[in-house]
Amino acid sequence: SAAQAQDAPQETGFYVGLSGGIASLNNTRIQYYDAGGTFGGSGATDTIDGRLRFGSSGEIRGVLGYDFGRFRGDIEIAYSRNRVKALTIDQVNGAPVTLGEGDAADICDYLETSGCSVSGNTVSFGDGGRVRQVSALANVWVDLPIGKTFTPYAGGGIGVAGYELDGEGRASFAWQLGAGVAIHVAQHVAITADFRHRQAQGANLPFDSSSGFNIGRVRTNSFTGGVRFTF
């Protein structure tokens, strides 16, 4: 243990980092609502309940922090945008449904998208919209150096995540957990590889006074590689 402590990097001070990689979104609950009769109902409000499926996308991330030795704290800004690939319909106006080709066309017209096809209760989009996310989180990391070269780390943080879908956006409370490893390639320079799991709270995003959608928790997993400089 004493030998490891002597061999481990002892760099402290401010640091900056930049990384990029792949971000994937878990299936996300969504409820579209509109005036009664829009989706064939007879009440004051009509609803469609379902789940969105997304494609993977790139993510870029920048950090500014301070290294205290064994612990680090930083502010992290991340950006990604994932395309909507499909919508699985669970209920219309609170009742289970079975979709046909005509229903898919109606849904695509309502969502103003194109290239739609239906399989069971899932409508796939050839030109679906995107969920754009910008997050700002304050993190604390614990470093566990192994010799002079490798420093695994783990931690997490809290902050806000702003996301936008169908032209409507909202900022919500967010948190994340993560782990990774820093590979020290030169004095004050490290190559990093890490994983993050981030969750942002759901929200109501209205189109107007009578229509809009309620979106559930937005859960993002990302794998990135980058570089970190300590001053």
mmCIF file of the C-alpha atoms, coordinates in Angstrom:
data_MODEL
# 
_entry.id   MODEL 
# 
loop_
_atom_site.group_PDB 
_atom_site.id 
_atom_site.type_symbol 
_atom_site.label_atom_id 
_atom_site.label_alt_id 
_atom_site.label_comp_id 
_atom_site.label_asym_id 
_atom_site.label_entity_id 
_atom_site.label_seq_id 
_atom_site.pdbx_PDB_ins_code 
_atom_site.Cartn_x 
_atom_site.Cartn_y 
_atom_site.Cartn_z 
_atom_site.occupancy 
_atom_site.B_iso_or_equiv 
_atom_site.pdbx_formal_charge 
_atom_site.auth_seq_id 
_atom_site.auth_comp_id 
_atom_site.auth_asym_id 
_atom_site.auth_atom_id 
_atom_site.pdbx_PDB_model_num 
ATOM 1   C CA . SER A 1 1   ? 0.000   0.000  0.000   1.00 0.00 ? 1   SER A CA 1 
ATOM 2   C CA . ALA A 1 2   ? 2.799   2.402  0.862   1.00 0.00 ? 2   ALA A CA 1 
ATOM 3   C CA . ALA A 1 3   ? 4.545   1.634  -2.430  1.00 0.00 ? 3   ALA A CA 1 
ATOM 4   C CA . GLN A 1 4   ? 1.340   2.210  -4.362  1.00 0.00 ? 4   GLN A CA 1 
ATOM 5   C CA . ALA A 1 5   ? 0.771   5.541  -2.614  1.00 0.00 ? 5   ALA A CA 1 
ATOM 6   C CA . GLN A 1 6   ? 4.307   6.648  -3.588  1.00 0.00 ? 6   GLN A CA 1 
ATOM 7   C CA . ASP A 1 7   ? 3.883   5.537  -7.203  1.00 0.00 ? 7   ASP A CA 1 
ATOM 8   C CA . ALA A 1 8   ? 0.384   7.000  -7.679  1.00 0.00 ? 8   ALA A CA 1 
ATOM 9   C CA . PRO A 1 9   ? 0.033   10.345 -9.479  1.00 0.00 ? 9   PRO A CA 1 
ATOM 10  C CA . GLN A 1 10  ? -0.057  13.218 -7.009  1.00 0.00 ? 10  GLN A CA 1 
ATOM 11  C CA . GLU A 1 11  ? -1.355  15.884 -9.368  1.00 0.00 ? 11  GLU A CA 1 
ATOM 12  C CA . THR A 1 12  ? -3.749  18.335 -7.766  1.00 0.00 ? 12  THR A CA 1 
ATOM 13  C CA . GLY A 1 13  ? -5.245  21.604 -8.920  1.00 0.00 ? 13  GLY A CA 1 
ATOM 14  C CA . PHE A 1 14  ? -7.688  22.796 -11.545 1.00 0.00 ? 14  PHE A CA 1 
ATOM 15  C CA . TYR A 1 15  ? -8.438  20.626 -14.541 1.00 0.00 ? 15  TYR A CA 1 
ATOM 16  C CA . VAL A 1 16  ? -10.396 20.779 -17.781 1.00 0.00 ? 16  VAL A CA 1 
ATOM 17  C CA . GLY A 1 17  ? -11.587 17.929 -19.927 1.00 0.00 ? 17  GLY A CA 1 
ATOM 18  C CA . LEU A 1 18  ? -13.291 17.262 -23.237 1.00 0.00 ? 18  LEU A CA 1 
ATOM 19  C CA . SER A 1 19  ? -14.811 13.970 -24.340 1.00 0.00 ? 19  SER A CA 1 
ATOM 20  C CA . GLY A 1 20  ? -17.134 12.465 -26.907 1.00 0.00 ? 20  GLY A CA 1 
ATOM 21  C CA . GLY A 1 21  ? -18.914 9.202  -27.477 1.00 0.00 ? 21  GLY A CA 1 
ATOM 22  C CA . ILE A 1 22  ? -22.258 7.452  -27.852 1.00 0.00 ? 22  ILE A CA 1 
ATOM 23  C CA . ALA A 1 23  ? -25.470 8.246  -25.949 1.00 0.00 ? 23  ALA A CA 1 
ATOM 24  C CA . SER A 1 24  ? -28.533 5.998  -25.896 1.00 0.00 ? 24  SER A CA 1 
ATOM 25  C CA . LEU A 1 25  ? -31.966 6.764  -24.433 1.00 0.00 ? 25  LEU A CA 1 
ATOM 26  C CA . ASN A 1 26  ? -34.099 4.144  -22.744 1.00 0.00 ? 26  ASN A CA 1 
ATOM 27  C CA . ASN A 1 27  ? -37.695 3.765  -23.917 1.00 0.00 ? 27  ASN A CA 1 
ATOM 28  C CA . THR A 1 28  ? -39.611 6.735  -22.513 1.00 0.00 ? 28  THR A CA 1 
ATOM 29  C CA . ARG A 1 29  ? -43.246 6.984  -21.459 1.00 0.00 ? 29  ARG A CA 1 
ATOM 30  C CA . ILE A 1 30  ? -45.293 9.665  -23.205 1.00 0.00 ? 30  ILE A CA 1 
ATOM 31  C CA . GLN A 1 31  ? -48.925 10.767 -23.153 1.00 0.00 ? 31  GLN A CA 1 
ATOM 32  C CA . TYR A 1 32  ? -50.294 12.999 -25.896 1.00 0.00 ? 32  TYR A CA 1 
ATOM 33  C CA . TYR A 1 33  ? -53.471 14.908 -25.011 1.00 0.00 ? 33  TYR A CA 1 
ATOM 34  C CA . ASP A 1 34  ? -55.814 17.105 -27.018 1.00 0.00 ? 34  ASP A CA 1 
ATOM 35  C CA . ALA A 1 35  ? -59.385 18.389 -27.088 1.00 0.00 ? 35  ALA A CA 1 
ATOM 36  C CA . GLY A 1 36  ? -62.178 15.832 -26.849 1.00 0.00 ? 36  GLY A CA 1 
ATOM 37  C CA . GLY A 1 37  ? -62.904 14.070 -30.148 1.00 0.00 ? 37  GLY A CA 1 
ATOM 38  C CA . THR A 1 38  ? -59.398 14.472 -31.574 1.00 0.00 ? 38  THR A CA 1 
ATOM 39  C CA . PHE A 1 39  ? -58.598 10.785 -31.042 1.00 0.00 ? 39  PHE A CA 1 
ATOM 40  C CA . GLY A 1 40  ? -62.189 9.558  -31.283 1.00 0.00 ? 40  GLY A CA 1 
ATOM 41  C CA . GLY A 1 41  ? -63.202 10.043 -27.650 1.00 0.00 ? 41  GLY A CA 1 
ATOM 42  C CA . SER A 1 42  ? -66.320 11.664 -26.266 1.00 0.00 ? 42  SER A CA 1 
ATOM 43  C CA . GLY A 1 43  ? -64.948 13.360 -23.143 1.00 0.00 ? 43  GLY A CA 1 
ATOM 44  C CA . ALA A 1 44  ? -63.424 16.787 -22.605 1.00 0.00 ? 44  ALA A CA 1 
ATOM 45  C CA . THR A 1 45  ? -59.884 15.552 -23.306 1.00 0.00 ? 45  THR A CA 1 
ATOM 46  C CA . ASP A 1 46  ? -58.544 12.762 -25.531 1.00 0.00 ? 46  ASP A CA 1 
ATOM 47  C CA . THR A 1 47  ? -55.302 10.932 -24.745 1.00 0.00 ? 47  THR A CA 1 
ATOM 48  C CA . ILE A 1 48  ? -52.821 8.558  -26.364 1.00 0.00 ? 48  ILE A CA 1 
ATOM 49  C CA . ASP A 1 49  ? -50.508 6.685  -23.975 1.00 0.00 ? 49  ASP A CA 1 
ATOM 50  C CA . GLY A 1 50  ? -47.382 5.006  -25.283 1.00 0.00 ? 50  GLY A CA 1 
ATOM 51  C CA . ARG A 1 51  ? -43.630 4.569  -25.269 1.00 0.00 ? 51  ARG A CA 1 
ATOM 52  C CA . LEU A 1 52  ? -41.033 6.261  -27.469 1.00 0.00 ? 52  LEU A CA 1 
ATOM 53  C CA . ARG A 1 53  ? -38.018 4.369  -28.797 1.00 0.00 ? 53  ARG A CA 1 
ATOM 54  C CA . PHE A 1 54  ? -34.898 6.259  -29.854 1.00 0.00 ? 54  PHE A CA 1 
ATOM 55  C CA . GLY A 1 55  ? -31.798 5.710  -31.916 1.00 0.00 ? 55  GLY A CA 1 
ATOM 56  C CA . SER A 1 56  ? -28.325 6.218  -30.477 1.00 0.00 ? 56  SER A CA 1 
ATOM 57  C CA . SER A 1 57  ? -26.497 9.478  -31.069 1.00 0.00 ? 57  SER A CA 1 
ATOM 58  C CA . GLY A 1 58  ? -23.226 11.208 -30.427 1.00 0.00 ? 58  GLY A CA 1 
ATOM 59  C CA . GLU A 1 59  ? -22.620 13.052 -27.171 1.00 0.00 ? 59  GLU A CA 1 
ATOM 60  C CA . ILE A 1 60  ? -20.040 15.728 -26.408 1.00 0.00 ? 60  ILE A CA 1 
ATOM 61  C CA . ARG A 1 61  ? -19.068 16.708 -22.884 1.00 0.00 ? 61  ARG A CA 1 
ATOM 62  C CA . GLY A 1 62  ? -16.861 19.338 -21.258 1.00 0.00 ? 62  GLY A CA 1 
ATOM 63  C CA . VAL A 1 63  ? -15.784 19.605 -17.614 1.00 0.00 ? 63  VAL A CA 1 
ATOM 64  C CA . LEU A 1 64  ? -14.097 22.163 -15.383 1.00 0.00 ? 64  LEU A CA 1 
ATOM 65  C CA . GLY A 1 65  ? -13.077 21.054 -11.914 1.00 0.00 ? 65  GLY A CA 1 
ATOM 66  C CA . TYR A 1 66  ? -10.572 20.838 -9.109  1.00 0.00 ? 66  TYR A CA 1 
ATOM 67  C CA . ASP A 1 67  ? -8.525  17.792 -8.095  1.00 0.00 ? 67  ASP A CA 1 
ATOM 68  C CA . PHE A 1 68  ? -7.935  17.543 -4.335  1.00 0.00 ? 68  PHE A CA 1 
ATOM 69  C CA . GLY A 1 69  ? -5.857  14.369 -4.596  1.00 0.00 ? 69  GLY A CA 1 
ATOM 70  C CA . ARG A 1 70  ? -8.162  11.467 -3.823  1.00 0.00 ? 70  ARG A CA 1 
ATOM 71  C CA . PHE A 1 71  ? -11.368 13.426 -4.469  1.00 0.00 ? 71  PHE A CA 1 
ATOM 72  C CA . ARG A 1 72  ? -12.358 15.629 -7.383  1.00 0.00 ? 72  ARG A CA 1 
ATOM 73  C CA . GLY A 1 73  ? -15.254 18.010 -7.932  1.00 0.00 ? 73  GLY A CA 1 
ATOM 74  C CA . ASP A 1 74  ? -16.331 19.402 -11.291 1.00 0.00 ? 74  ASP A CA 1 
ATOM 75  C CA . ILE A 1 75  ? -19.044 21.064 -13.342 1.00 0.00 ? 75  ILE A CA 1 
ATOM 76  C CA . GLU A 1 76  ? -19.979 19.055 -16.414 1.00 0.00 ? 76  GLU A CA 1 
ATOM 77  C CA . ILE A 1 77  ? -21.862 20.215 -19.522 1.00 0.00 ? 77  ILE A CA 1 
ATOM 78  C CA . ALA A 1 78  ? -23.119 17.563 -21.965 1.00 0.00 ? 78  ALA A CA 1 
ATOM 79  C CA . TYR A 1 79  ? -25.088 17.721 -25.227 1.00 0.00 ? 79  TYR A CA 1 
ATOM 80  C CA . SER A 1 80  ? -26.764 15.020 -27.302 1.00 0.00 ? 80  SER A CA 1 
ATOM 81  C CA . ARG A 1 81  ? -29.704 14.633 -29.686 1.00 0.00 ? 81  ARG A CA 1 
ATOM 82  C CA . ASN A 1 82  ? -31.400 11.294 -30.281 1.00 0.00 ? 82  ASN A CA 1 
ATOM 83  C CA . ARG A 1 83  ? -33.822 10.665 -33.135 1.00 0.00 ? 83  ARG A CA 1 
ATOM 84  C CA . VAL A 1 84  ? -37.250 9.192  -32.358 1.00 0.00 ? 84  VAL A CA 1 
ATOM 85  C CA . LYS A 1 85  ? -37.418 5.836  -34.141 1.00 0.00 ? 85  LYS A CA 1 
ATOM 86  C CA . ALA A 1 86  ? -40.825 4.495  -33.076 1.00 0.00 ? 86  ALA A CA 1 
ATOM 87  C CA . LEU A 1 87  ? -43.889 5.004  -30.891 1.00 0.00 ? 87  LEU A CA 1 
ATOM 88  C CA . THR A 1 88  ? -45.634 2.012  -29.306 1.00 0.00 ? 88  THR A CA 1 
ATOM 89  C CA . ILE A 1 89  ? -49.278 2.784  -28.495 1.00 0.00 ? 89  ILE A CA 1 
ATOM 90  C CA . ASP A 1 90  ? -50.570 1.193  -25.286 1.00 0.00 ? 90  ASP A CA 1 
ATOM 91  C CA . GLN A 1 91  ? -53.916 2.951  -24.868 1.00 0.00 ? 91  GLN A CA 1 
ATOM 92  C CA . VAL A 1 92  ? -56.170 5.471  -26.579 1.00 0.00 ? 92  VAL A CA 1 
ATOM 93  C CA . ASN A 1 93  ? -58.517 7.292  -24.221 1.00 0.00 ? 93  ASN A CA 1 
ATOM 94  C CA . GLY A 1 94  ? -57.663 4.788  -21.493 1.00 0.00 ? 94  GLY A CA 1 
ATOM 95  C CA . ALA A 1 95  ? -58.559 1.656  -23.485 1.00 0.00 ? 95  ALA A CA 1 
ATOM 96  C CA . PRO A 1 96  ? -56.239 -0.855 -25.217 1.00 0.00 ? 96  PRO A CA 1 
ATOM 97  C CA . VAL A 1 97  ? -56.244 -0.658 -29.022 1.00 0.00 ? 97  VAL A CA 1 
ATOM 98  C CA . THR A 1 98  ? -55.031 -2.551 -32.072 1.00 0.00 ? 98  THR A CA 1 
ATOM 99  C CA . LEU A 1 99  ? -53.580 -0.297 -34.758 1.00 0.00 ? 99  LEU A CA 1 
ATOM 100 C CA . GLY A 1 100 ? -54.086 -0.610 -38.499 1.00 0.00 ? 100 GLY A CA 1 
ATOM 101 C CA . GLU A 1 101 ? -52.324 1.090  -41.426 1.00 0.00 ? 101 GLU A CA 1 
ATOM 102 C CA . GLY A 1 102 ? -54.907 3.872  -41.426 1.00 0.00 ? 102 GLY A CA 1 
ATOM 103 C CA . ASP A 1 103 ? -54.276 4.531  -37.751 1.00 0.00 ? 103 ASP A CA 1 
ATOM 104 C CA . ALA A 1 104 ? -50.551 4.850  -38.406 1.00 0.00 ? 104 ALA A CA 1 
ATOM 105 C CA . ALA A 1 105 ? -51.235 7.418  -41.127 1.00 0.00 ? 105 ALA A CA 1 
ATOM 106 C CA . ASP A 1 106 ? -53.462 9.409  -38.770 1.00 0.00 ? 106 ASP A CA 1 
ATOM 107 C CA . ILE A 1 107 ? -50.798 9.359  -36.051 1.00 0.00 ? 107 ILE A CA 1 
ATOM 108 C CA . CYS A 1 108 ? -48.105 10.475 -38.484 1.00 0.00 ? 108 CYS A CA 1 
ATOM 109 C CA . ASP A 1 109 ? -50.314 13.311 -39.698 1.00 0.00 ? 109 ASP A CA 1 
ATOM 110 C CA . TYR A 1 110 ? -50.931 14.400 -36.113 1.00 0.00 ? 110 TYR A CA 1 
ATOM 111 C CA . LEU A 1 111 ? -47.226 14.305 -35.244 1.00 0.00 ? 111 LEU A CA 1 
ATOM 112 C CA . GLU A 1 112 ? -46.316 15.936 -38.586 1.00 0.00 ? 112 GLU A CA 1 
ATOM 113 C CA . THR A 1 113 ? -43.784 13.280 -39.530 1.00 0.00 ? 113 THR A CA 1 
ATOM 114 C CA . SER A 1 114 ? -43.344 11.036 -42.559 1.00 0.00 ? 114 SER A CA 1 
ATOM 115 C CA . GLY A 1 115 ? -42.166 7.607  -43.677 1.00 0.00 ? 115 GLY A CA 1 
ATOM 116 C CA . CYS A 1 116 ? -44.383 5.776  -41.195 1.00 0.00 ? 116 CYS A CA 1 
ATOM 117 C CA . SER A 1 117 ? -45.125 2.064  -40.997 1.00 0.00 ? 117 SER A CA 1 
ATOM 118 C CA . VAL A 1 118 ? -46.980 -0.043 -38.450 1.00 0.00 ? 118 VAL A CA 1 
ATOM 119 C CA . SER A 1 119 ? -46.169 -3.413 -36.941 1.00 0.00 ? 119 SER A CA 1 
ATOM 120 C CA . GLY A 1 120 ? -48.592 -4.515 -34.257 1.00 0.00 ? 120 GLY A CA 1 
ATOM 121 C CA . ASN A 1 121 ? -49.070 -1.458 -32.064 1.00 0.00 ? 121 ASN A CA 1 
ATOM 122 C CA . THR A 1 122 ? -45.718 0.110  -32.952 1.00 0.00 ? 122 THR A CA 1 
ATOM 123 C CA . VAL A 1 123 ? -45.497 2.972  -35.439 1.00 0.00 ? 123 VAL A CA 1 
ATOM 124 C CA . SER A 1 124 ? -42.001 3.392  -36.896 1.00 0.00 ? 124 SER A CA 1 
ATOM 125 C CA . PHE A 1 125 ? -40.890 6.744  -38.290 1.00 0.00 ? 125 PHE A CA 1 
ATOM 126 C CA . GLY A 1 126 ? -38.663 7.281  -41.282 1.00 0.00 ? 126 GLY A CA 1 
ATOM 127 C CA . ASP A 1 127 ? -38.269 10.933 -40.354 1.00 0.00 ? 127 ASP A CA 1 
ATOM 128 C CA . GLY A 1 128 ? -38.966 11.156 -36.635 1.00 0.00 ? 128 GLY A CA 1 
ATOM 129 C CA . GLY A 1 129 ? -38.136 14.174 -34.530 1.00 0.00 ? 129 GLY A CA 1 
ATOM 130 C CA . ARG A 1 130 ? -35.208 14.414 -32.141 1.00 0.00 ? 130 ARG A CA 1 
ATOM 131 C CA . VAL A 1 131 ? -34.859 14.743 -28.402 1.00 0.00 ? 131 VAL A CA 1 
ATOM 132 C CA . ARG A 1 132 ? -32.184 17.339 -27.773 1.00 0.00 ? 132 ARG A CA 1 
ATOM 133 C CA . GLN A 1 133 ? -30.586 17.372 -24.328 1.00 0.00 ? 133 GLN A CA 1 
ATOM 134 C CA . VAL A 1 134 ? -28.262 19.825 -22.619 1.00 0.00 ? 134 VAL A CA 1 
ATOM 135 C CA . SER A 1 135 ? -27.311 18.974 -19.042 1.00 0.00 ? 135 SER A CA 1 
ATOM 136 C CA . ALA A 1 136 ? -25.308 20.836 -16.419 1.00 0.00 ? 136 ALA A CA 1 
ATOM 137 C CA . LEU A 1 137 ? -24.337 18.809 -13.349 1.00 0.00 ? 137 LEU A CA 1 
ATOM 138 C CA . ALA A 1 138 ? -22.088 19.268 -10.319 1.00 0.00 ? 138 ALA A CA 1 
ATOM 139 C CA . ASN A 1 139 ? -20.186 16.041 -9.647  1.00 0.00 ? 139 ASN A CA 1 
ATOM 140 C CA . VAL A 1 140 ? -17.960 14.494 -6.996  1.00 0.00 ? 140 VAL A CA 1 
ATOM 141 C CA . TRP A 1 141 ? -15.530 11.715 -8.002  1.00 0.00 ? 141 TRP A CA 1 
ATOM 142 C CA . VAL A 1 142 ? -13.390 9.353  -5.919  1.00 0.00 ? 142 VAL A CA 1 
ATOM 143 C CA . ASP A 1 143 ? -10.054 8.382  -7.518  1.00 0.00 ? 143 ASP A CA 1 
ATOM 144 C CA . LEU A 1 144 ? -8.487  4.986  -6.785  1.00 0.00 ? 144 LEU A CA 1 
ATOM 145 C CA . PRO A 1 145 ? -4.990  5.101  -8.338  1.00 0.00 ? 145 PRO A CA 1 
ATOM 146 C CA . ILE A 1 146 ? -3.254  1.894  -9.383  1.00 0.00 ? 146 ILE A CA 1 
ATOM 147 C CA . GLY A 1 147 ? 0.443   2.626  -9.770  1.00 0.00 ? 147 GLY A CA 1 
ATOM 148 C CA . LYS A 1 148 ? 1.617   5.496  -11.941 1.00 0.00 ? 148 LYS A CA 1 
ATOM 149 C CA . THR A 1 149 ? -0.540  4.946  -14.992 1.00 0.00 ? 149 THR A CA 1 
ATOM 150 C CA . PHE A 1 150 ? -4.112  3.905  -14.196 1.00 0.00 ? 150 PHE A CA 1 
ATOM 151 C CA . THR A 1 151 ? -6.646  5.681  -11.981 1.00 0.00 ? 151 THR A CA 1 
ATOM 152 C CA . PRO A 1 152 ? -10.128 4.165  -11.870 1.00 0.00 ? 152 PRO A CA 1 
ATOM 153 C CA . TYR A 1 153 ? -12.810 6.493  -10.500 1.00 0.00 ? 153 TYR A CA 1 
ATOM 154 C CA . ALA A 1 154 ? -16.479 6.497  -9.567  1.00 0.00 ? 154 ALA A CA 1 
ATOM 155 C CA . GLY A 1 155 ? -19.036 9.028  -8.371  1.00 0.00 ? 155 GLY A CA 1 
ATOM 156 C CA . GLY A 1 156 ? -21.981 11.073 -9.496  1.00 0.00 ? 156 GLY A CA 1 
ATOM 157 C CA . GLY A 1 157 ? -23.736 14.383 -9.310  1.00 0.00 ? 157 GLY A CA 1 
ATOM 158 C CA . ILE A 1 158 ? -26.906 16.459 -9.496  1.00 0.00 ? 158 ILE A CA 1 
ATOM 159 C CA . GLY A 1 159 ? -28.057 19.399 -11.563 1.00 0.00 ? 159 GLY A CA 1 
ATOM 160 C CA . VAL A 1 160 ? -30.464 20.201 -14.374 1.00 0.00 ? 160 VAL A CA 1 
ATOM 161 C CA . ALA A 1 161 ? -31.135 18.764 -17.812 1.00 0.00 ? 161 ALA A CA 1 
ATOM 162 C CA . GLY A 1 162 ? -32.940 20.688 -20.491 1.00 0.00 ? 162 GLY A CA 1 
ATOM 163 C CA . TYR A 1 163 ? -34.592 18.626 -23.205 1.00 0.00 ? 163 TYR A CA 1 
ATOM 164 C CA . GLU A 1 164 ? -36.646 19.517 -26.270 1.00 0.00 ? 164 GLU A CA 1 
ATOM 165 C CA . LEU A 1 165 ? -39.065 17.362 -28.296 1.00 0.00 ? 165 LEU A CA 1 
ATOM 166 C CA . ASP A 1 166 ? -41.536 18.378 -31.020 1.00 0.00 ? 166 ASP A CA 1 
ATOM 167 C CA . GLY A 1 167 ? -40.477 21.994 -30.636 1.00 0.00 ? 167 GLY A CA 1 
ATOM 168 C CA . GLU A 1 168 ? -41.303 22.085 -26.911 1.00 0.00 ? 168 GLU A CA 1 
ATOM 169 C CA . GLY A 1 169 ? -38.648 22.165 -24.193 1.00 0.00 ? 169 GLY A CA 1 
ATOM 170 C CA . ARG A 1 170 ? -38.287 22.075 -20.443 1.00 0.00 ? 170 ARG A CA 1 
ATOM 171 C CA . ALA A 1 171 ? -35.490 22.014 -17.858 1.00 0.00 ? 171 ALA A CA 1 
ATOM 172 C CA . SER A 1 172 ? -35.840 19.473 -15.056 1.00 0.00 ? 172 SER A CA 1 
ATOM 173 C CA . PHE A 1 173 ? -33.897 18.203 -12.071 1.00 0.00 ? 173 PHE A CA 1 
ATOM 174 C CA . ALA A 1 174 ? -31.361 15.557 -13.082 1.00 0.00 ? 174 ALA A CA 1 
ATOM 175 C CA . TRP A 1 175 ? -28.873 13.231 -11.438 1.00 0.00 ? 175 TRP A CA 1 
ATOM 176 C CA . GLN A 1 176 ? -26.238 10.824 -12.651 1.00 0.00 ? 176 GLN A CA 1 
ATOM 177 C CA . LEU A 1 177 ? -23.901 8.034  -11.577 1.00 0.00 ? 177 LEU A CA 1 
ATOM 178 C CA . GLY A 1 178 ? -20.729 7.120  -13.392 1.00 0.00 ? 178 GLY A CA 1 
ATOM 179 C CA . ALA A 1 179 ? -17.409 5.321  -13.400 1.00 0.00 ? 179 ALA A CA 1 
ATOM 180 C CA . GLY A 1 180 ? -14.332 5.288  -15.563 1.00 0.00 ? 180 GLY A CA 1 
ATOM 181 C CA . VAL A 1 181 ? -10.588 5.180  -15.756 1.00 0.00 ? 181 VAL A CA 1 
ATOM 182 C CA . ALA A 1 182 ? -7.905  7.812  -16.382 1.00 0.00 ? 182 ALA A CA 1 
ATOM 183 C CA . ILE A 1 183 ? -4.727  6.703  -18.165 1.00 0.00 ? 183 ILE A CA 1 
ATOM 184 C CA . HIS A 1 184 ? -1.860  9.090  -17.388 1.00 0.00 ? 184 HIS A CA 1 
ATOM 185 C CA . VAL A 1 185 ? 0.100   9.505  -20.619 1.00 0.00 ? 185 VAL A CA 1 
ATOM 186 C CA . ALA A 1 186 ? 2.201   12.525 -19.640 1.00 0.00 ? 186 ALA A CA 1 
ATOM 187 C CA . GLN A 1 187 ? 2.638   14.933 -16.748 1.00 0.00 ? 187 GLN A CA 1 
ATOM 188 C CA . HIS A 1 188 ? -0.697  16.730 -16.228 1.00 0.00 ? 188 HIS A CA 1 
ATOM 189 C CA . VAL A 1 189 ? -2.313  14.851 -19.152 1.00 0.00 ? 189 VAL A CA 1 
ATOM 190 C CA . ALA A 1 190 ? -4.659  11.846 -18.958 1.00 0.00 ? 190 ALA A CA 1 
ATOM 191 C CA . ILE A 1 191 ? -6.773  9.937  -21.447 1.00 0.00 ? 191 ILE A CA 1 
ATOM 192 C CA . THR A 1 192 ? -10.191 9.078  -20.004 1.00 0.00 ? 192 THR A CA 1 
ATOM 193 C CA . ALA A 1 193 ? -12.824 6.445  -20.743 1.00 0.00 ? 193 ALA A CA 1 
ATOM 194 C CA . ASP A 1 194 ? -16.085 6.382  -18.803 1.00 0.00 ? 194 ASP A CA 1 
ATOM 195 C CA . PHE A 1 195 ? -19.734 5.449  -18.500 1.00 0.00 ? 195 PHE A CA 1 
ATOM 196 C CA . ARG A 1 196 ? -22.585 7.675  -17.273 1.00 0.00 ? 196 ARG A CA 1 
ATOM 197 C CA . HIS A 1 197 ? -26.198 6.911  -16.391 1.00 0.00 ? 197 HIS A CA 1 
ATOM 198 C CA . ARG A 1 198 ? -28.274 10.109 -16.196 1.00 0.00 ? 198 ARG A CA 1 
ATOM 199 C CA . GLN A 1 199 ? -31.938 10.606 -15.346 1.00 0.00 ? 199 GLN A CA 1 
ATOM 200 C CA . ALA A 1 200 ? -34.001 13.751 -15.851 1.00 0.00 ? 200 ALA A CA 1 
ATOM 201 C CA . GLN A 1 201 ? -37.446 14.141 -14.320 1.00 0.00 ? 201 GLN A CA 1 
ATOM 202 C CA . GLY A 1 202 ? -40.494 14.070 -16.564 1.00 0.00 ? 202 GLY A CA 1 
ATOM 203 C CA . ALA A 1 203 ? -42.628 17.118 -17.321 1.00 0.00 ? 203 ALA A CA 1 
ATOM 204 C CA . ASN A 1 204 ? -45.711 18.486 -19.022 1.00 0.00 ? 204 ASN A CA 1 
ATOM 205 C CA . LEU A 1 205 ? -44.950 20.232 -22.322 1.00 0.00 ? 205 LEU A CA 1 
ATOM 206 C CA . PRO A 1 206 ? -48.010 21.985 -23.758 1.00 0.00 ? 206 PRO A CA 1 
ATOM 207 C CA . PHE A 1 207 ? -48.487 22.833 -27.442 1.00 0.00 ? 207 PHE A CA 1 
ATOM 208 C CA . ASP A 1 208 ? -51.279 25.277 -26.541 1.00 0.00 ? 208 ASP A CA 1 
ATOM 209 C CA . SER A 1 209 ? -54.012 25.692 -23.935 1.00 0.00 ? 209 SER A CA 1 
ATOM 210 C CA . SER A 1 210 ? -55.705 22.378 -24.812 1.00 0.00 ? 210 SER A CA 1 
ATOM 211 C CA . SER A 1 211 ? -53.012 20.109 -26.252 1.00 0.00 ? 211 SER A CA 1 
ATOM 212 C CA . GLY A 1 212 ? -49.517 18.890 -25.567 1.00 0.00 ? 212 GLY A CA 1 
ATOM 213 C CA . PHE A 1 213 ? -47.817 15.895 -24.025 1.00 0.00 ? 213 PHE A CA 1 
ATOM 214 C CA . ASN A 1 214 ? -46.599 14.530 -20.705 1.00 0.00 ? 214 ASN A CA 1 
ATOM 215 C CA . ILE A 1 215 ? -43.191 12.877 -20.919 1.00 0.00 ? 215 ILE A CA 1 
ATOM 216 C CA . GLY A 1 216 ? -41.799 10.463 -18.336 1.00 0.00 ? 216 GLY A CA 1 
ATOM 217 C CA . ARG A 1 217 ? -38.263 10.262 -16.973 1.00 0.00 ? 217 ARG A CA 1 
ATOM 218 C CA . VAL A 1 218 ? -35.613 10.696 -19.646 1.00 0.00 ? 218 VAL A CA 1 
ATOM 219 C CA . ARG A 1 219 ? -32.897 8.120  -18.952 1.00 0.00 ? 219 ARG A CA 1 
ATOM 220 C CA . THR A 1 220 ? -29.606 8.326  -20.829 1.00 0.00 ? 220 THR A CA 1 
ATOM 221 C CA . ASN A 1 221 ? -26.637 5.953  -20.889 1.00 0.00 ? 221 ASN A CA 1 
ATOM 222 C CA . SER A 1 222 ? -23.408 7.191  -22.455 1.00 0.00 ? 222 SER A CA 1 
ATOM 223 C CA . PHE A 1 223 ? -19.949 5.800  -23.160 1.00 0.00 ? 223 PHE A CA 1 
ATOM 224 C CA . THR A 1 224 ? -17.278 8.374  -23.915 1.00 0.00 ? 224 THR A CA 1 
ATOM 225 C CA . GLY A 1 225 ? -13.550 8.786  -24.323 1.00 0.00 ? 225 GLY A CA 1 
ATOM 226 C CA . GLY A 1 226 ? -11.600 11.999 -23.933 1.00 0.00 ? 226 GLY A CA 1 
ATOM 227 C CA . VAL A 1 227 ? -8.645  13.899 -22.553 1.00 0.00 ? 227 VAL A CA 1 
ATOM 228 C CA . ARG A 1 228 ? -8.094  15.744 -19.256 1.00 0.00 ? 228 ARG A CA 1 
ATOM 229 C CA . PHE A 1 229 ? -5.509  18.431 -18.450 1.00 0.00 ? 229 PHE A CA 1 
ATOM 230 C CA . THR A 1 230 ? -4.528  19.328 -14.879 1.00 0.00 ? 230 THR A CA 1 
ATOM 231 C CA . PHE A 1 231 ? -2.897  22.690 -14.115 1.00 0.00 ? 231 PHE A CA 1 
# 
